[in-house]
């Protein structure tokens, strides 16, 4: 790639990695290499990178914490940008508490800080892997709550480097989607609208949610969380289970015995193993039930 030295000089050698193994950066622990892997930790550097991409005709893929992504075995051509913008600022306004967070802040980290401060409303997201940017992009949810209930406003950048801000309704939140799902917008920071709470009550909720996840979900094996979306009139994991697919394997990939909605990297799986197993599950469920099940994860990279 031309002018790579310019990128290194501006962003720092430690933030620009060549031929980087993407299995280090996604929770499935599979996938090929990225031509260039860049960490961006400021809005200014994001603008610089976008200008660089435009001037050099490079492709660009934006990555959060890699917890909802499967990278193909052939890897990703062009530039992968990991957003590492972190902020945590609190402002109280009567009963409301507004918390400004960077898109690179991890949900677990935010949860811990809010617990210490006695701020309630984020407990449902405490165990959701990944970053706040990813959670907003897909309107992440758990235990009956979703991000759309606590997001107040979000600042993002389009691929031309223009900064924009939107309020709640403009996010176009739906089930596991938002305005960011299909547009070239890069989430930079967001303000959450929360409430003051009792520390012991917040801690109790977080612990209960954590206990429930550990009991029901296979967190001891690499995965991207729930592989498939819930259907409009059916529970996908239940259908997969009823089709007798728990424990089904292709190569090192397996439909979890603990939760049928999870495909896990059981034993040094390749991305192809996981993709082939996804297809087998989709075909089997359709043949037996007539239901089309959709992916919740994003597949990126060369086919």
N, C-alpha and C positions, 0 to 999 in steps of 0.2 A: 504494500500500500504506500502511495506517495506521501511525503511529508510526515512520516510517523515521528520523526525527531521533533517536529513542531508540537505534536501532541504530548510527547514525553516532557519537553521543556516547560510547557504550560501547566500540565497536570501533575507532574512528578513521576519519576521512574517507577516508584512503588504503586502508582495508580494506573499504569498502562502495561498490560501483560500481553505478550504475543503467543499465539498458538496455545491458548489456555484451555486446560481440560475442564469442560463444563460439568463433569460429574462432581467436581469439588464445590459447585455452586448451586446445585439443585437437590432437593430432598430425596428424589428417587435414586441419587448416586449413580446415574448412568449418563451416557451421551458422549458425543465427540468433542472436538475442540472448536473454540471460537478463534477466528483470525486475530482479532484484537479484543481484549477485555479491558474495559475502562471503568474505574470507580469515580463517581462525581459526588462531591460533598458540599457543593454550594450552587446557588442559583446562577451566579456569575460564570462558574465553570460549565454549567449546563448550556448556557447561551454560547460559550466558546465552542463547545463540542458540536452543537447544532450547526454553527457557522462552518466548522471544519468539515462536517459531513456533507453539507451543501456544496462547498467549494471543491471537494474531492470526489463527489459522486458516489460516496459510500452508502451502503445500507446500514440501518441502525435498528437494533432490538433493545427495548428497555426492560430491564430485569429488576425485580424487587428482591425478595429473599429466596426466590426459586422454589417456593413450597407448593406451587400450583402449576408447575411447568414440567413437560417432558421434552428433553432435547434429543433429537434423532442421533443415531450412531455416527452419521456423517458430519455432524456438528453444524455450526452456524458461520456462514460467510459474512464478511464485513465486520462491523463493530457491535459488540454487546456492551451496553452501559448499565452498570449496577448503580442504582440511585442510593446514595449514602448520606442524604441530607437529613440532619437530626436537629430537632428543636424541642424545647419543652418549656412553655411559658403559661402561667395561670393568671386569669383576671376574674375577680368576683364582681357580680352585679346583682345585688339583693340575694335571691335564692339561687340564681343561676351561676354556674361556674364555667367560664370559657377557657378551654385548654388548647393552645396552639402547639401542634406537633409536626415534625418533619416527616415527609413521606418515607424516609429511611428508618424511622424509629420502629423497633420491633413491638408487636402487640403485647408480648409478655413483659417487656421493659416498661411500657406505658402503664400497664396494669399494676405493676409493683410500685411505681411512683405515686399513682393515684391512691392506692391502698394506704401508703405511708401518710398521705395528706388528708385521708378521710373523704375522698371524692368518689361518688357513686354513679353508676350508669354504664361503666365499661366492663363490668364483671363478666358478661357473656363472652367477650372477646379475649379474655385473659389467656385462654388456651388455644386460640386460633393461631396456627403457625404463620410466620411471615411478618410483613411490615404493614404500616398503616396505609401506605399507598396501594398495596395489593388488596387490602381489605376494603378500601373505598372503591377501587376499580370494579371488584366483583360483588359489591354489597354483601360482604361476608356476614354470616349469621350463625347463631347457635342458641339452643335453649329458648327458642321462641322470640329472640330479639335479632335485629339486623342493624348494620351501620347506618342505614337511612334514618333511624330513630335518634341518633346522637350527632350526626354531622350538621354543622351550622353553615360553614362555607369552606371552599377549597380554592387554593391558588394553583394554577397550572401554566404550562408553557406549550404553545403549539410548535410545530416543526420549523416555523419561520422565526422562532425565538421571541414571539410576542407573549408577554405576561398577561394573564386574564384571571378574573376571580368570579366564581359563581356561588349562589346561595342554594339552600336545600332543594327546592323544586327543580332547579336547573340541572341537578345531577341526573335526573331521569332514572332514578333507582327502580329496579325491578328485581325479580328473583335471580340472584347471582349475576347481576349485570348493572351497568350504569352508562352514562354518556361516554365514559372512558373506555368502554369495552371494545368499541369498533371505530374509534377516532384516534388520530395521531396527536393525542394530548398527553403531556407528561406531568403527572401530579407532583407538586413540589412541597406543599404543606397544606394542612387543613386545621380548621378550628372545630373542636367538639363542644357541644353544649351539654353539660352534666350538672349534677346536683351535689350538695353537701350530704354526707351520710355518716353513719356510725362505723368506725373502723372495724369493730368486731362483726358487724353485720356483713360488711363488704368482704372481710376475710373468710367468713363462713360460706358465703356464696361461691367465692373463688375456689375454696377447698372442695366444696361439693361438686362443682363442675369438673374439677380436676380428677376427682375420684371416679365420677361417672365416665369420663373419657377413657381413663385407664382400664376400667372394667369392660367397656364396650368396644374400644377401638384398638387396633394393632400398632401401638406406638413403639414397639420394640423392633420393628422392621422398617427399612426405608420405604417411603411412599410419598404421594402428593396429596395426602388426605383423601377425602371422598372422591373417587374417580369419576362417578356419574352424578348428574343432576337428579333431583327428585322430579318425578313426573307430575303432571297437572292433576291426575286422578289416581295415582298409584305411588307407592313407596318403592323406589328402584331396588334398593338392597333386599327388600322382601321378595320381589320378583326373582332376583338372581338366586336367592336362597331356595325358593320354591322350585326353581329349575334344576336344583341339585348341583349347582356350580361351585359351592364352597370347596376350597382345597384344589380346584382345577389348576393345573400347571402347564406352562409352556416354557421350556428352558428353565431359567432361574426366576421367572415371574409366577406369582400365584394369587388366586382369589383368596383373600384372607378367610381363615376358618372362624375368626372372631367376629368379623363384620363383612358381609358379602359385598358391600359397596366399595370396599377398598381392594385395589390391586397392589400387592407389595413386592418389593425386591427381596425375594426369599433367599436366593443364593447366587450372587454375582450375575444377576440378570443383565441382558443388554436391553437397549431401548426397543429393539425389534421384538424381543421376547414379550415385552409389555404391550407393544402395539398389536402384536398377533393375538395376545390373550384378550385385549380389549375387543378386537373384532370377533373373536370366538364367542365372547359373552354377549355382545350385541346381536349376533346372528342367532344364537341359541334362544335368547329371550324373545326375539321377534318370531321365530319359528313356533315356539311353544305358547306364546301369549298374544301375539299380534301387536305388541307394544314396541315402539321405537324408543330406545333409551339414548340420552345425549350425554356427551362428555362435560364434566365440570372443569377438567384440566385443560391447559393450552399446550398444543404440540407445535414445536418450533424447530427449524433447522432444515437442512437439505434432505429431500426424500431419497 
